[in-house]
Amino acid sequence: MSSPLSAAASLMPANAENRYEVTRADLPLSCPMPGMALWDSHPKVYLPIVDDGGESTCAYCGAHYVLRD
């Protein structure tokens, strides 16, 4: 059984990049995404991406998400 610290160490840091490529498997899209560490990030928000031309930007951190088909 892994400890919570080792599990947290395997998560991607939240808001570490300015641009993320996502796929339809990542929908519904939220920022931060489920695989990101949340403790030092902003509140989770859901972002529209499919109906917005395949791109969306988080109002909290400015992360830009691009839907890759």
ROSE-4610 file (N, C-alpha, C; in Angstrom, 1 decimal, always signed):
// ROSE-4610
residu = [M/M/M/S/S/S/S/S/S/P/P/P/L/L/L/S/S/S/A/A/A/A/A/A/A/A/A/S/S/S/L/L/L/M/M/M/P/P/P/A/A/A/N/N/N/A/A/A/E/E/E/N/N/N/R/R/R/Y/Y/Y/E/E/E/V/V/V/T/T/T/R/R/R/A/A/A/D/D/D/L/L/L/P/P/P/L/L/L/S/S/S/C/C/C/P/P/P/M/M/M/P/P/P/G/G/G/M/M/M/A/A/A/L/L/L/W/W/W/D/D/D/S/S/S/H/H/H/P/P/P/K/K/K/V/V/V/Y/Y/Y/L/L/L/P/P/P/I/I/I/V/V/V/D/D/D/D/D/D/G/G/G/G/G/G/E/E/E/S/S/S/T/T/T/C/C/C/A/A/A/Y/Y/Y/C/C/C/G/G/G/A/A/A/H/H/H/Y/Y/Y/V/V/V/L/L/L/R/R/R/D/D/D]
num = [1/1/1/2/2/2/3/3/3/4/4/4/5/5/5/6/6/6/7/7/7/8/8/8/9/9/9/10/10/10/11/11/11/12/12/12/13/13/13/14/14/14/15/15/15/16/16/16/17/17/17/18/18/18/19/19/19/20/20/20/21/21/21/22/22/22/23/23/23/24/24/24/25/25/25/26/26/26/27/27/27/28/28/28/29/29/29/30/30/30/31/31/31/32/32/32/33/33/33/34/34/34/35/35/35/36/36/36/37/37/37/38/38/38/39/39/39/40/40/40/41/41/41/42/42/42/43/43/43/44/44/44/45/45/45/46/46/46/47/47/47/48/48/48/49/49/49/50/50/50/51/51/51/52/52/52/53/53/53/54/54/54/55/55/55/56/56/56/57/57/57/58/58/58/59/59/59/60/60/60/61/61/61/62/62/62/63/63/63/64/64/64/65/65/65/66/66/66/67/67/67/68/68/68/69/69/69]
x = [+0.8/+0.0/+0.9/+0.6/+1.5/+1.0/+1.9/+1.5/+0.9/+0.1/-0.4/+0.6/+1.8/+2.9/+3.4/+3.6/+4.1/+3.1/+1.8/+0.7/+0.7/+0.9/+0.9/+2.1/+3.2/+4.5/+4.3/+3.4/+3.2/+2.3/+1.6/+0.7/+1.4/+0.9/+1.4/+1.2/+2.1/+1.9/+0.8/-0.1/-1.2/-0.6/-1.1/-0.8/+0.7/+1.4/+2.8/+3.1/+2.2/+2.4/+1.4/+1.6/+0.7/-0.3/+0.1/-0.7/-0.7/-2.0/-2.2/-2.9/-2.5/-3.3/-4.2/-5.4/-6.4/-7.1/-7.6/-8.4/-9.9/-10.7/-12.1/-12.2/-11.2/-11.2/-11.1/-10.5/-10.3/-11.6/-12.7/-13.9/-14.7/-15.5/-15.6/-14.3/-13.9/-12.6/-12.7/-11.8/-11.7/-10.3/-10.2/-8.9/-8.9/-8.0/-7.0/-7.6/-6.9/-7.4/-7.2/-7.9/-7.9/-6.5/-5.6/-4.2/-3.3/-3.8/-2.9/-3.0/-2.0/-2.0/-2.9/-3.8/-4.8/-4.5/-3.6/-3.5/-3.0/-2.3/-1.7/-2.3/-3.4/-4.0/-5.3/-5.9/-7.2/-8.3/-9.5/-10.7/-10.9/-11.5/-11.7/-12.8/-12.6/-13.6/-13.8/-14.9/-15.2/-15.1/-14.4/-14.2/-14.9/-15.7/-16.3/-15.2/-15.1/-14.1/-14.6/-15.6/-16.1/-16.8/-17.6/-18.4/-17.7/-16.5/-15.7/-14.5/-14.7/-13.7/-12.5/-12.7/-11.7/-10.6/-10.8/-9.9/-10.6/-9.9/-10.5/-9.4/-9.6/-8.6/-9.2/-8.4/-8.9/-8.8/-9.9/-9.9/-9.0/-8.8/-8.0/-6.5/-6.0/-4.6/-4.0/-5.0/-4.5/-4.1/-4.2/-3.8/-4.7/-4.1/-4.8/-4.9/-6.1/-6.3/-6.8/-6.2/-6.5/-6.9/-8.1/-8.7/-8.0/-7.4/-6.7/-7.6/-7.9/-8.8/-7.9]
y = [-1.2/+0.0/+1.2/+2.2/+3.4/+4.4/+5.3/+6.3/+7.5/+8.3/+9.5/+10.4/+10.5/+11.3/+10.8/+9.5/+9.0/+9.1/+9.0/+9.2/+10.7/+11.6/+13.0/+13.4/+12.7/+12.9/+12.5/+11.6/+11.1/+12.0/+13.0/+13.9/+15.0/+15.4/+16.5/+17.8/+18.7/+20.0/+20.7/+21.3/+22.1/+23.4/+23.9/+25.2/+25.3/+24.2/+24.2/+24.6/+24.6/+24.9/+26.0/+26.6/+27.6/+27.0/+25.9/+25.3/+23.8/+23.2/+21.8/+21.3/+20.2/+19.5/+18.4/+18.4/+17.4/+16.7/+15.5/+14.8/+14.6/+14.1/+13.9/+13.0/+12.1/+11.3/+12.2/+13.4/+14.3/+15.1/+14.9/+15.7/+15.1/+15.8/+17.2/+17.8/+18.9/+19.6/+20.4/+20.2/+21.1/+21.6/+22.7/+23.2/+23.4/+22.9/+21.9/+20.6/+19.8/+18.5/+17.5/+16.4/+15.3/+14.8/+14.8/+14.2/+15.3/+16.4/+17.5/+17.6/+18.0/+18.2/+19.4/+19.3/+20.4/+21.3/+20.9/+21.6/+23.0/+23.3/+24.7/+25.4/+25.0/+25.6/+26.4/+26.8/+27.6/+26.6/+27.1/+26.2/+25.5/+24.3/+23.6/+24.3/+24.6/+25.1/+24.3/+24.2/+23.4/+24.4/+24.0/+24.9/+24.3/+25.2/+24.8/+24.7/+23.6/+23.5/+23.0/+22.1/+21.5/+22.6/+23.4/+24.4/+25.7/+25.8/+27.0/+26.9/+26.1/+26.0/+25.1/+24.3/+23.4/+24.0/+25.2/+25.8/+26.5/+26.6/+27.3/+27.7/+28.8/+29.4/+29.5/+29.1/+29.2/+30.7/+31.2/+32.6/+32.8/+31.7/+31.8/+31.9/+30.9/+30.8/+31.1/+31.2/+31.5/+30.3/+29.1/+27.9/+27.8/+27.5/+27.4/+25.9/+25.5/+24.1/+24.0/+23.1/+22.9/+21.4/+21.2/+19.9/+19.3/+18.2/+17.4/+16.3/+16.2/+15.0/+13.9]
z = [+0.0/+0.0/+0.0/-0.9/-0.9/+0.1/+0.5/+1.5/+0.7/+1.4/+0.7/+0.1/+0.8/+0.3/-1.0/-1.2/-2.4/-3.5/-3.2/-4.2/-4.7/-3.7/-4.1/-4.9/-4.7/-5.5/-6.9/-7.2/-8.6/-9.4/-8.7/-9.4/-10.2/-11.3/-12.0/-11.2/-11.1/-10.4/-11.1/-10.4/-11.0/-11.5/-12.6/-13.1/-13.4/-13.8/-14.0/-15.5/-16.3/-17.7/-18.2/-19.3/-19.8/-20.8/-21.4/-22.5/-22.3/-22.3/-22.2/-23.4/-23.9/-25.0/-24.3/-24.6/-24.0/-25.1/-24.7/-25.7/-25.2/-26.0/-25.6/-24.3/-24.1/-22.9/-21.6/-21.7/-20.6/-20.3/-21.1/-20.9/-19.8/-19.0/-19.0/-18.5/-19.0/-18.7/-17.5/-16.6/-15.4/-15.2/-14.5/-14.2/-12.7/-11.9/-12.4/-12.8/-13.6/-14.1/-13.0/-13.1/-12.0/-11.7/-12.6/-12.4/-11.8/-11.4/-10.9/-9.4/-8.7/-7.3/-7.0/-6.1/-5.9/-4.6/-3.8/-2.5/-2.6/-3.7/-3.8/-5.0/-5.5/-6.7/-6.4/-7.4/-7.2/-7.2/-6.9/-6.8/-8.2/-8.2/-9.4/-10.2/-11.5/-12.3/-13.6/-14.1/-15.4/-16.5/-17.6/-18.7/-20.0/-20.7/-22.0/-23.0/-23.8/-24.8/-26.1/-26.1/-27.4/-28.2/-27.6/-28.3/-28.5/-28.0/-28.1/-29.1/-30.1/-31.1/-30.7/-29.7/-29.3/-28.4/-27.9/-27.0/-25.8/-24.7/-23.6/-22.6/-21.9/-21.0/-19.6/-18.6/-17.3/-16.8/-16.2/-15.8/-14.5/-13.7/-12.5/-12.8/-13.6/-13.7/-15.1/-16.1/-17.5/-18.3/-17.7/-18.4/-19.7/-20.8/-22.1/-22.5/-22.7/-23.1/-24.5/-25.2/-26.7/-26.8/-27.4/-27.7/-28.9/-28.7/-29.8/-30.2/-31.4/-31.9/-32.3]
